Amino acid sequence: MKYISTRGNAPALDFENVLLAGLAPDGGLYVPQEYPRFTADEIRKMQALSYPELAAKVMAPFTAGCLSEAELKD
């Protein structure tokens, strides 16, 4: 997933670089370029997950390419 600046004048970055950068160089905040969507079936299946499993499942799309779901659970 890529993150873009709210001011639109900074390069898109991945999670790791956004975490290290903090604010965008143009003074904007980094936000996801697009938000992940879960289907009704995926949400229904999440009801059976423990809190740590659920948190990892929801966060995984935001950290894709930098942290795996397994790493988030740890």
C-alpha positions in Angstrom: 0.0 0.0 0.0 1.2 3.5 -0.8 0.6 6.6 1.3 0.2 10.1 -0.2 0.4 13.6 1.3 -2.8 15.5 2.0 -1.2 18.4 0.2 -0.4 16.4 -2.9 3.2 17.6 -3.4 5.2 14.7 -2.0 6.1 11.3 -3.4 3.9 8.3 -2.5 5.7 6.1 0.1 5.2 2.7 1.6 4.4 2.1 5.2 8.0 1.8 6.4 9.1 5.1 4.8 6.0 6.9 6.1 6.6 5.7 9.6 10.2 7.0 9.4 9.2 10.2 7.7 6.4 11.4 10.0 5.1 14.4 8.1 5.4 14.7 4.3 8.1 17.1 3.0 5.3 19.4 1.8 4.0 19.7 5.3 1.0 17.5 4.7 0.0 14.3 6.5 0.4 10.9 4.9 -2.8 9.0 4.3 -3.5 5.8 2.5 -3.8 6.2 -1.3 -6.8 3.9 -1.1 -8.5 2.2 1.8 -8.8 -1.6 1.9 -12.3 -3.0 1.8 -13.5 -6.2 3.4 -16.4 -8.2 2.0 -19.4 -9.1 4.2 -18.1 -12.7 4.3 -14.6 -11.6 5.4 -16.2 -9.5 8.2 -18.4 -12.4 9.3 -15.3 -14.7 9.5 -13.5 -12.1 11.7 -16.1 -12.6 14.4 -14.4 -15.8 15.4 -10.9 -14.2 15.7 -9.2 -13.2 18.9 -8.5 -9.6 19.4 -4.8 -9.9 18.4 -5.7 -11.9 15.3 -8.4 -9.4 14.4 -6.0 -6.5 14.8 -3.4 -8.1 12.6 -6.0 -8.9 9.9 -7.3 -5.3 9.8 -3.8 -3.8 9.9 -2.2 -6.1 7.3 -3.4 -4.2 4.2 -1.9 -1.0 5.6 1.5 -2.5 6.2 1.6 -4.7 3.0 5.1 -5.2 1.7 6.7 -4.1 5.0 5.1 -6.2 7.8 3.3 -9.5 7.3 0.2 -10.5 9.2 2.3 -13.0 11.2 4.7 -10.2 12.2 1.8 -8.0 13.3 0.5 -10.8 15.5 3.9 -10.9 17.3 
